[in-house]
Amino acid sequence: MDSIKTYIEAHKDRFIAELIDLLKMPSVSADPAFSQDILHTAEAVKAALAAAGCDKVEICETPGNPIVYGEKIIDPKLPTVLVYGHYDVQPADPLELWESDPFDPVIKKTEEHPQGAIYARGSCDDKGQMYMHVKALEYMVKEGKLPCNVKFMIEGEEEVGSESLKWFVKNNHAKLKNDVILISDTGMLANDTPSITTGLRGLSYVEVEVTGANRDLHSGLYGGAVANPINVLAKMIASMHDEHKHITIPHFYDKVEELSREERDEMAKAPFSLEAYKKALDIDDVYGEDGYTTTERASIRPTLDVNGIWGGYTGEGAKTVIPSKAFAKISMRLVPNQDPEEITKLFQDYFESIAPEGVRVKVKPHHGGQGYVTPIDTVAYQAASKACEQTFGKAPIPVRSGGSIPIVALFEEELGSKSILLGFGLDSDAIHSPNEHYGVFNYLKGIETIPWFYHYYAESVKK
């Protein structure tokens, strides 16, 4: 295993070039205009898996975007690791805020990334992190270091809810049979402070529509006499938090898991600078639910946020209208025990109940997923911990993430497998935002660490 550093050093330019080629493909799953790019990216992932050493690789059709499946079975009696990742990316909008073309990757050196960072949509989420596993497999196969079986399941709808993956998992139990699932779609605390994600929040995502009159109206002739859907929607949204930043939807908190004081104290041991946090975001102060720290608000507490709001005239100059309609997209991040379907129904009932006379409202559910917590006393988690300690020189800190990977809870339900969330991104990598990037150090460190996971996992299972 000590040859991994030498192998990476000899091939790092190629590893980076291959990732850059993949990042040039605008595989945006939210926009049908990119459907051909989705297919081309799936083909590229298939080719990469075959080149890395998979004996079987196929593009699996689904009701939506295809899933790339690959496997390297060296002995059916040995344990099997299932690697999950996704090749689809978020839309790049707003394009004007990017400092470089989101699909023409560039490497820039920064104070945080002295080795450089790759700026492109999907560089961290999740093409860069997914591709680490492909290159780790290449090393293990070519150097004869693969100690167990490996399967890959790389999907193209993670950014829009993974509906086709749910269908695929439910219909392919035998194909996907495994002993543990390995995922790199999360992050770590810092380049000198490794961590492993042990919990994810769930998600409920909805779109709302408020309709007033049957057409846009002159704001002089009708202003003050009929309901303005934008005004109404803004007031309705504002009412969904009280003065303590507590969500006002009845029964929203009924099943929220309350961590003990001891658990919260353990979380507080993770390095965190509030001043550095505010500086990085260019804000004067933080904001959130009373009674909880910033890290707790962003990981173990549920939220309700407006992700987009629109209506009326937004073009150049002035157009004095009362719009007929107003819209918003709203996401609720959920904690373990909160059921996304139940929360969506609670939201819908409450939103409809607070609508004033004079408007009509609609709630359109989009997608959601369960939260997830993985134990730290399993053989697989301990293998991941040892792998990080081997490559970083210090034991990783277990942390809970505020993000969501809705499919993880389904994996356990359908396949009976625990997931290890071994991510190498940083909070500052601007995923889902303009100027997303992924450090060259992080990319190569992931390729170095992953084979050690296989080594320690296979070693532990033999015992």
N, C-alpha and C positions, 0 to 999 in steps of 0.2 A: 504493500500500500504506500510505502514511502515514495514510490516513483510518480505519484500523482502530481506533485509540484513540478517535477522535471517535465512531465508530459504537457502540463498546462503551459509552461514557459515556452516549450518548443512549438506549440500550436495556438497560442493565444491570439495572434494576429488573424488566423483563419477563423477561430471561434467568434471573434468580434465581427469579422467581415460577413460571416454566415448570418449572424443575428441582424446585422444591418440590412442585408438583403430581405430578410423576413419582415422587418419593420417597414420596408418600403411598400408593402402590400396593405392597402387601406381596407382591412377586413372589419368594417363597421357593421355590426349586426342590427343596430336600431334602424337603419335606413335601407330600404329595398334597393336604392340606387347602387348599392355596393354588393349586390348579390353575386355578381361574377367574381369580384375580388375575394369574397368568402370562399368560393369554390377553388380559386387559384391558390389561396393560402392553405386550404386543406390539402391540396396536392403537394405543396411545398413541404408541409409537415410530414406527410406520408413518405416523401423521398428522403427527408432527413432521418427519419426513424429507420428506414431500410439501410441507409448508408452507415448509421451508427451501430448496426448489428442485429436488429430485430429479424427473426426468421420468418415472421408472418406480419404483414402490414396490409391494412385494408381501409378503404373509406366506406363507412357504413351509412347508408341512407336512413333518414328519419323523416318524420312529418315536417321538419323544418330544415335547419342547416345540418350538414353532415358531421359525423363524429369520426375522428381518425383513431383507429385501434391498431395497436402493435403489440407483439409479445416476443420474448426470448425465454423459452422453457429449456433449462439445462438438465433438470431432473424433476419429474412430477412429485417425487418424495420430499423435495426441498420446499421451504416456505416460499410464498409468492407475494411480491410487493406490487400493488396496483398504483401507478402514478397517474394523478389527475391534473389536468391543466386546461387552459382555454386559449384558442388562437384568435377569437374575436376581440375587438377593442371598442372603447367608447367613441362617440362622435368627437371630432376635434374642435368643434365650435366652443367659444368664439375665435375664429381664425385670426382676427386682427390682434389678439393678445399674445400670439405665439411670436417668439423672437426668431424662429426659423421654421421652415416648412415642416408640419407635423409628420409628413410621410416622406421626408428626405432627411434621414438621420444625420446628425452632426455630433461630434465629440468635443465637449468643452471642459476645460479644467477650471475648477472652482476651489474655494477655500475648504469646502466640505469634501470635495472629490479631487484631491491633488493628482490622482491618476487619470482623471477625466470621467465624465458621465455622458451617456448616450442620450441625446435629446430627440424624442420621437414619441408619437402616440403608441401606447402599448409596450414601450420599452421596459417598464417595470410591471405593468398590469396587462397581460401576464406573459407576453411573448418572451421577454428576457428571462423571467423566472422559470417558465416552462422549458425553455431551450437549455437551461442549465442541466436538466435531467437527461436530455438527449445527448449532450456532450459528456456527461458523467457515464452514461451507458457506453458511449464510444470508447472511453478510456478503459472501462472494466472489461469489455469484450476484447479489445485489441491487446490488452496487457494480461489477459487471462485472470482477471481479478473479480469476476462476477460470481458471488458466493450463493446466489439463490435465483429463483425465477423472477421475471419482471414483466408486467403488462402496462401498456399505456392506453389511456382513454382521454383524448384531447378534443374538447367540444368547441362549438362555434356560436353558442347562445348564452354564455354566462352573463354577459352584460345586459341581457334582456329577460332573464329569469330562468333559463335552463329548462324550458318546458320539454323540448325534444330529448334532452338528456334523461329527464325523469322517465319518459316513455322507453328509452333505450335501456336504462338500468332495470326497469321492471320486467322487460322482455328478454334479458340476457344474463340471468343469474349464473348460469353455468360458464359462459364465456368470461365473466368478470369475477369468478371465484378467486378469493385472495385471502391472505392472512392479515394484511395491514394496508392502509391507503396512505400514500405519501403525497402531500400537496405543498407547493410553494406559490401561494397567492396571498401571502401575508408579509409582514415585515419584522424588523428587529429594532431594538432600542437605539443602537448606534454602532458604528463600525468597530468600536473598541468595547462594546457591551452587547454580546450576543444574547438573544432571547428566543424563546419558542412560544408560539401562541397556543394557549390552552382553552380559550373560549372565544366564540363569535356571537355577535348579536343577530337576531332574526330580522325579518323585514316584511312590512306591508306597504305596498306602493299603489296609490290611487290617483285618478284624475277627476277633478270636479268641474262642473259647469253650472253657472248661474245665468238664467235668462230673464229678461225683463220684458220690454215692449217687443212687438213683432218686427221692428226694424230700428236702425240707428236713428236717433232723434236730434233735432236742433236744440242745443243746450240752453239757448236763450228762450225759445218758445215753450220748452217742456221742463227746463231745469227747476227743481223744487216741487214739481207736481207729480212726477213719476219716479219710481225707484231706479237708481243708477246701479246696474249689476256690479260694476267695479267697486263702488263704495260699499255695497252690501257684502261682497266677497271679502274685501279687506277687513271689514268689521267682524264677519264670521270667523275668519282665520285668527284675528287678534284675540277673540274670545276663547280660543282653544288652549290658552295658557292663562293662569291666574298671576297674581302679583308675586308669587313665590316661584314662578316659571314651572309650575306644576301643571300637567296636562289635565284639562277639565272634562274629558270624555268620561261619562259614568262607567264605572267598573273597569276602566282601563288598567288600573294597578292591582286588580284583585289577585292575579296569579304571579305577580312580580316576585322573583326570588330576592330576598333581603339577605345580603351577606353579613356574617357575624363581625363583631368588632375585631376579632383576631384575624379574620380573612382580610379585612380592609387594612389592618396594620401591616400585614404581609405585602399587600399591593403597594403600600406607601414606601416600601424599601427600594422599589425600582427607581433608578436615577431620574430626576425630573427637575428642570429649572423653569419656574413660572416666568421669570423675566426673559429667558431665552425663547420660550414658547411665544410670548407676546411679541418679542422683537422679530422673530421669524415670520410672523403673520402680519406685522406692522399694525398692531392694534394697541389701544391704550389700556384695555382691561379685558378680562374674560367675562363670560356671560353663561348662566345656566342655573339649573335647579338648586334651590337653597339647601344647605345641609350636606353638600357633597363637594369633593375636590374636583379639580379639572380632569384628572385622569379617571376618576370614578364616573363623572358625567359622560365621558367619552367611551366608556367600556361596559360598566355594569348597570347603567340606568337606561330606561327606554326614552325615546325622543319623538318629537313630531316636528318636521321641518318642511317648509315650502321650497320646492326645488325649481319652480318656474311659475310665473304668473303673467297673464296677458289679456288683452282686450282693448277695444276702442282703436283710436288712431295713434300710431307710434312713428309715423314718418316725419320727414323734414317739415319745419314750419308748423302752423296751427290749423287745426280743423276742429271746430267746436261742436262736438257731438256727445250725446249720452248713448253709449254703446248698447246694442241689444243683448250682447252676451259678454261674459267674463269667464276666464278659465284659470285653473291652477293645477299643478302637479305636486303631490304631497307624499312624502315618505315618512314612515314610522319605523325606527329601529327598535327592535324588541329584544328582551332578555329571556333566558331560559324559563320555560313553563308558559310563556305567552304564546298562544296559538295564532298564527297570522290570519287565518280565515275568521276566527272569532273576533280578533281586533279589527279587521276590515269591516265586519258587520256592525260592531260597536261604533266605529267611525261613521259609517253610512247612516245608521239610525240617528246618531247625535247631530250630524251635519244637516240632515233633513228636518230635524226637530227645531233647530235654531234659525231656520230660514224665515224671514219676515213675510208678511202678506205683500203681494205685488211682484214676487219673483218665483220662478220655478227652479228647482235644483236637480242635478243628476250626479251620481257618483259612479265612476267606472273603475272597477278594480283592474289593476295591471298584473303584478306578480308579487310573490312573497316567499318566505321561507322561515324555517324554524331556527332558533338559536342553537348553539352547540357548546358543550363543555367536554373536554377530553381529560381523563385522569393522568396524573404524572407518575403513577407507580407501575405502569405497564412496561413490559420488556421493550416495546417499540419506542416509547417515550425515552426510556433510559438510554437506548441506542442512539437516539437523536441527540440527547444531552452529551453523551460521550463523544459523538462526532464533532459537535461544536467545540467542546473542550479541547479536542485534538487539534483543531485547525485555528481556533482563536486564542488558545492558551488559557482560557478561563471558562468556568461552567456557565451555561446560559441561565437567564432568569425567566421563569414561567410568567407569562403575562396574558391578560385578556384583551382582545381587540374590539374596537367599536364597529369594525366592518362586518360585512355579511357575506357568507358563501352559502346560499340557500340549499345547495345540493348536499352539503356535508351530513346534515341530519338524516336525509333520505338514504345516503350510503349505508349508514348504520342500520336503519330500519329495513332496507331491502337486502343488503349483502351481509349484514351482521358483523361489519368490520369497523374498528376504530380508525380514526384519521389522525395522522401526525402533521401538524401545520408548521412546516419548516421553511419560513420565508426569510428573504435577505434584503428586502426593500427598506427604505427609510421613510418616516413620516413626511420628510421634506421633498420626496420624489415627485410630488404634484400629480399623483394619479387622478384621473378624471378631470384634470385641470389643464389649462394651457401650460406649455413648457414641461410636460411630463418628462422625466429622465430617470436613468438607472446607472448607478456607478459602475465603472469598469471593475473596481475592486470587489464590489458586491457580486457581480456576475461571475467573476473568476473564483471568488471565495465559495460561492455556491457549488460550482463545479468541483472544487476541491473537497468540500464537506460531504456532499451526497454519497460518494463511494464509501466514506467512513461509516455512514449510517448503515449501508448494506453489510459492511464488515462486522460491525458490532451487533447488528440485529441477527444475522445468521449465526454468529458465535454464541449469542445468548439462547437462541432457539435450540441449538444442538445440546446445550446443557440441560 
